[in-house]
Amino acid sequence: RSLAWTRSFEGQVVEVLVEGASRHDAGVIAGRTSANLMVNFPGETSEIGRTMRVRVTRGFTNSARGERLDRGVELP
């Protein structure tokens, strides 16, 4: 993956399956899109296992930053 690839998602709304807490930022959770883009955004660990709609705000070399648009849904 490249910086150009992750930046191509900036401004897009994506579905993210929350996998866990950010390794670097308290109060931030992380998950992946169906395109395997790792997205970090504010949230709580109680949301692990939920699918969230997230707007990508910034692409970085190995991941992206985003903002949550809804409360998410639990997967069956």
C-alpha positions in Angstrom: 0.0 0.0 0.0 1.1 3.6 -0.5 0.4 7.0 0.7 -1.3 7.8 -2.6 -3.6 4.8 -2.1 -4.7 5.8 1.5 -5.1 9.4 0.5 -7.4 8.4 -2.3 -10.0 7.5 0.4 -10.0 11.0 1.9 -13.5 12.4 2.0 -15.1 9.0 1.4 -17.6 7.4 3.7 -16.6 3.8 4.3 -17.9 0.8 6.4 -15.3 -0.1 9.1 -15.4 -3.3 11.2 -14.0 -2.3 14.5 -11.2 -4.6 15.6 -9.8 -3.0 18.7 -8.3 0.0 20.5 -5.6 2.1 18.8 -2.1 1.1 19.8 -1.1 4.7 20.0 -4.0 6.9 21.0 -6.3 6.6 24.1 -10.0 7.1 23.2 -9.4 5.9 19.6 -10.5 2.7 18.1 -9.3 1.0 14.9 -10.8 -1.2 12.2 -10.6 -2.2 8.6 -12.7 -1.6 5.5 -13.5 -4.3 2.9 -10.5 -2.9 0.9 -8.3 -3.7 4.0 -7.7 0.0 4.8 -7.0 0.4 8.6 -8.9 3.4 9.9 -8.5 5.0 13.3 -11.3 7.2 14.8 -12.6 8.3 18.2 -14.6 5.6 20.0 -14.8 3.1 22.8 -13.6 -0.4 23.1 -17.2 -1.5 23.8 -17.7 -0.9 20.0 -15.4 -3.8 19.0 -17.2 -6.1 16.7 -19.5 -3.4 15.3 -19.6 -2.1 11.8 -19.4 1.7 11.7 -19.8 4.3 8.9 -16.8 6.5 9.0 -15.7 9.5 6.9 -12.0 9.3 6.1 -10.4 12.6 7.0 -6.7 11.9 6.4 -4.6 9.2 4.7 -1.2 8.2 6.1 1.3 5.6 4.8 -0.1 2.6 6.7 -3.5 3.8 7.9 -6.1 6.5 7.8 -7.8 8.8 10.3 -11.6 9.3 10.3 -14.7 10.5 12.0 -17.6 8.3 12.9 -21.0 9.1 11.3 -23.2 6.7 13.3 -23.4 4.5 16.3 -22.8 1.3 14.4 -24.4 -2.1 14.3 -23.4 -5.4 15.9 -22.6 -8.2 13.6 -24.6 -11.5 14.0 
